[in-house]
């Protein structure tokens, strides 16, 4: 019995060691693939938005205008608003990066990605989003979008990274969340009122690009 238990423990230890090597491989691949990137903006948003949606068209416009202003675009590389961001950058002849995550229920990478990285670990992927972005544009989305938003907020709030613009697109989508944060988190002293200034809410592609050009000098 004792030797059988030790065999199981040793097997688990070997699996954990191999997992570590897989994580390291993703980090190395990401750094090598993206090392030449500069002046990029990460765009997040729902994978479920259809191409005939106004949000799709607006995301595409934001990406196109960013490229015209001299920036590259990084998205999650999937469908929906990620595809719109890559399409806008691709059609404008600019840098179009897709950081694609392998998920059981997720579609493959979109056709407008020029530079692609594939990930199995969310935390490695989020590191790449942060490391190579000069600003975040957070389009309407679900829990995955919230995850990417709060990651950037916490790292900026705790001074683990240099502050950069975190833009929430569409006040009618995000204001409810911001009101809740003020009503609950701020009133409970869980965050400070001035930390709310880390968020900027804008409503048109022109406002987004103008704000980034003002605060991210290239």
C-alpha positions as CSV (number, residue, x, y, z in Angstrom):
1,X,0.0,0.0,0.0
2,X,2.8,2.4,0.9
3,X,4.7,1.9,-2.3
4,X,1.4,2.3,-4.3
5,X,0.8,5.7,-2.6
6,X,4.3,6.8,-3.2
7,X,3.9,5.9,-6.9
8,X,0.8,8.1,-7.1
9,X,2.6,11.0,-5.4
10,X,5.7,10.6,-7.7
11,X,3.4,10.6,-10.8
12,X,1.6,13.8,-9.6
13,X,5.0,15.4,-9.1
14,X,6.1,14.5,-12.6
15,X,2.9,15.9,-14.1
16,X,3.4,19.2,-12.1
17,X,6.9,19.4,-13.4
18,X,5.8,19.0,-17.0
19,X,3.1,21.6,-16.5
20,X,5.8,24.0,-15.4
21,X,7.7,23.4,-18.6
22,X,4.6,24.0,-20.6
23,X,4.1,27.3,-18.9
24,X,7.7,28.3,-19.5
25,X,7.3,27.3,-23.2
26,X,4.3,29.6,-23.6
27,X,6.2,32.4,-21.9
28,X,9.2,32.0,-24.2
29,X,7.1,31.6,-27.3
30,X,5.1,34.8,-26.4
31,X,8.2,36.9,-25.7
32,X,9.9,35.7,-28.9
33,X,6.9,36.2,-31.1
34,X,6.0,39.6,-29.7
35,X,9.4,41.1,-28.9
36,X,9.4,43.5,-31.8
37,X,6.0,45.0,-31.0
38,X,5.7,48.6,-30.0
39,X,3.1,51.3,-29.8
40,X,0.2,48.8,-29.5
41,X,-3.2,49.1,-28.0
42,X,-5.1,46.1,-26.6
43,X,-8.8,45.9,-27.5
44,X,-11.1,43.6,-25.5
45,X,-14.7,42.6,-26.0
46,X,-17.3,39.9,-26.4
47,X,-16.7,37.0,-28.8
48,X,-20.4,36.7,-29.3
49,X,-21.1,39.9,-31.2
50,X,-22.1,39.4,-34.8
51,X,-20.6,41.2,-37.8
52,X,-23.8,43.1,-38.5
53,X,-23.8,44.6,-35.0
54,X,-23.1,48.4,-34.6
55,X,-20.6,47.5,-31.9
56,X,-18.7,45.3,-34.4
57,X,-18.5,48.3,-36.8
58,X,-17.4,50.7,-34.1
59,X,-14.7,48.3,-32.9
60,X,-13.5,48.0,-36.5
61,X,-13.4,51.8,-36.8
62,X,-11.5,52.2,-33.6
63,X,-8.8,49.8,-34.7
64,X,-8.6,51.3,-38.2
65,X,-8.2,54.8,-36.7
66,X,-5.6,53.6,-34.2
67,X,-3.5,52.2,-37.1
68,X,-3.9,55.5,-39.0
69,X,-2.7,57.3,-35.9
70,X,0.4,55.1,-35.8
71,X,-0.6,52.4,-33.3
72,X,-0.9,48.6,-33.6
73,X,-3.8,46.5,-32.3
74,X,-3.7,43.5,-30.0
75,X,-6.9,41.4,-29.4
76,X,-7.7,37.9,-28.2
77,X,-7.7,36.8,-31.8
78,X,-11.1,35.2,-31.7
79,X,-14.5,36.0,-33.2
80,X,-16.9,38.9,-32.3
81,X,-15.3,42.1,-31.3
82,X,-11.9,40.6,-31.3
83,X,-12.3,39.9,-35.0
84,X,-13.6,43.4,-35.5
85,X,-10.5,44.8,-33.9
86,X,-8.2,42.7,-36.0
87,X,-10.1,43.4,-39.2
88,X,-9.9,47.2,-38.7
89,X,-6.1,46.9,-38.2
90,X,-5.6,44.4,-41.0
91,X,-7.6,46.4,-43.6
92,X,-5.7,49.6,-42.6
93,X,-2.4,47.8,-43.3
94,X,-1.3,47.9,-39.6
95,X,-0.1,45.6,-36.9
96,X,-2.8,43.1,-36.1
97,X,-2.0,40.7,-33.3
98,X,-4.1,37.8,-31.9
99,X,-3.4,36.2,-28.6
100,X,-5.5,33.1,-29.1
101,X,-6.6,31.0,-26.1
102,X,-7.5,27.3,-26.5
103,X,-10.9,26.6,-25.0
104,X,-13.2,23.6,-25.3
105,X,-16.2,25.7,-26.6
106,X,-14.3,28.5,-28.3
107,X,-13.9,29.1,-32.0
108,X,-10.6,29.3,-33.7
109,X,-8.6,32.4,-34.4
110,X,-10.0,34.9,-36.9
111,X,-8.6,35.4,-40.4
112,X,-7.5,39.0,-39.8
113,X,-4.6,38.1,-37.4
114,X,-1.2,38.8,-38.9
115,X,0.8,37.9,-35.8
116,X,-0.5,35.0,-33.7
117,X,0.3,33.5,-30.4
118,X,-1.5,30.5,-28.9
119,X,-2.1,29.9,-25.2
120,X,-3.5,27.4,-22.9
121,X,-3.0,29.4,-19.7
122,X,-5.0,32.5,-19.2
123,X,-2.5,34.2,-16.9
124,X,0.3,33.9,-19.5
125,X,-2.0,35.4,-22.1
126,X,-2.9,38.3,-19.8
127,X,0.8,38.9,-19.2
128,X,1.3,39.4,-22.9
129,X,-1.7,41.8,-23.1
130,X,-0.2,43.9,-20.4
131,X,3.4,43.8,-21.4
132,X,2.9,44.9,-25.0
133,X,0.1,47.4,-24.6
134,X,0.3,51.1,-24.2
135,X,-3.5,51.4,-23.6
136,X,-6.6,49.3,-23.1
137,X,-9.8,49.7,-24.9
138,X,-12.5,47.7,-23.2
139,X,-15.5,47.1,-25.4
140,X,-18.8,45.6,-24.0
141,X,-18.3,42.0,-23.1
142,X,-18.8,39.2,-20.6
143,X,-16.9,37.8,-17.7
144,X,-13.7,37.2,-19.7
145,X,-13.7,40.9,-20.6
146,X,-14.2,41.8,-17.0
147,X,-11.3,39.6,-16.0
148,X,-9.0,41.4,-18.4
149,X,-10.3,44.8,-17.2
150,X,-9.8,44.1,-13.5
151,X,-6.3,42.6,-14.1
152,X,-5.2,45.9,-15.7
153,X,-6.9,47.9,-13.0
154,X,-5.3,46.0,-10.1
155,X,-1.8,46.1,-11.6
156,X,-2.2,49.9,-12.1
157,X,-3.8,50.4,-8.7
158,X,-1.0,48.6,-6.9
159,X,1.8,50.2,-9.0
160,X,3.0,46.9,-10.4
161,X,2.9,48.5,-13.9
162,X,3.1,52.1,-15.1
163,X,-0.3,53.7,-15.4
164,X,-1.8,53.7,-18.9
165,X,-5.2,54.6,-20.3
166,X,-8.0,52.1,-19.4
167,X,-10.9,53.1,-21.7
168,X,-14.4,51.7,-21.2
169,X,-16.3,52.0,-24.4
170,X,-20.0,52.9,-24.2
171,X,-21.3,54.7,-21.0
172,X,-24.7,53.0,-21.2
173,X,-23.0,49.6,-20.9
174,X,-20.4,50.4,-18.2
175,X,-22.0,53.1,-16.0
176,X,-24.0,50.6,-14.0
177,X,-20.9,48.8,-13.0
178,X,-19.1,52.0,-12.2
179,X,-22.1,53.2,-10.1
180,X,-22.0,49.9,-8.2
181,X,-18.2,50.2,-7.5
182,X,-18.8,53.7,-6.2
183,X,-21.8,52.7,-4.2
184,X,-20.3,49.6,-2.6
185,X,-16.5,49.4,-2.9
186,X,-15.8,53.1,-2.4
187,X,-18.4,53.5,0.4
188,X,-17.0,50.5,2.2
189,X,-13.5,51.9,1.8
190,X,-12.4,48.9,-0.3
191,X,-11.0,51.3,-2.9
192,X,-10.4,55.0,-2.9
193,X,-12.6,57.5,-4.8
194,X,-9.6,58.8,-6.7
195,X,-8.8,55.3,-8.0
196,X,-11.9,55.6,-10.0
197,X,-10.0,58.0,-12.2
198,X,-8.1,55.0,-13.6
199,X,-11.2,54.4,-15.7
200,X,-12.1,56.7,-18.6
201,X,-15.6,56.2,-20.3
202,X,-15.9,57.3,-23.9
203,X,-18.7,56.9,-26.5
204,X,-17.3,57.3,-30.0
205,X,-14.3,55.9,-31.9
206,X,-13.1,59.5,-32.5
207,X,-13.0,60.1,-28.7
208,X,-11.1,56.9,-28.1
209,X,-8.4,57.6,-30.6
210,X,-8.1,61.3,-29.6
211,X,-7.8,60.3,-25.9
212,X,-5.0,57.7,-26.7
213,X,-3.2,60.2,-28.9
214,X,-3.2,62.7,-26.1
215,X,-2.1,60.4,-23.3
216,X,0.1,57.9,-25.2
217,X,2.8,59.8,-27.1
218,X,4.6,57.9,-29.8
